[in-house]
Amino acid sequence: MEIGDAHLTYGNIVVFAVGVFLLAGVYSFIKQGIKFGALILLVLAGLAFAGGVMWL
């Protein structure tokens, strides 16, 4: 699938899905009051999204 110059592959979609999953975890941790864990998950989500973008 192509969007502009970006080529979406199953690998890209999986990486972005992992990022979304981690962001959902961040929301859950914040709701439970686990701020340090939320910060770690936010960093991991950022890395997953960055990896997905660089993979494009």
Rosetta blueprint (number, residue, H / E / L):
1 M L
2 E E
3 I E
4 G L
5 D L
6 A E
7 H E
8 L L
9 T L
10 Y H
11 G H
12 N H
13 I H
14 V H
15 V H
16 F H
17 A H
18 V H
19 G H
20 V H
21 F H
22 L H
23 L H
24 A H
25 G H
26 V H
27 Y H
28 S H
29 F H
30 I H
31 K H
32 Q H
33 G L
34 I L
35 K H
36 F H
37 G H
38 A H
39 L H
40 I H
41 L H
42 L H
43 V H
44 L H
45 A H
46 G H
47 L H
48 A H
49 F H
50 A H
51 G H
52 G H
53 V H
54 M H
55 W H
56 L L
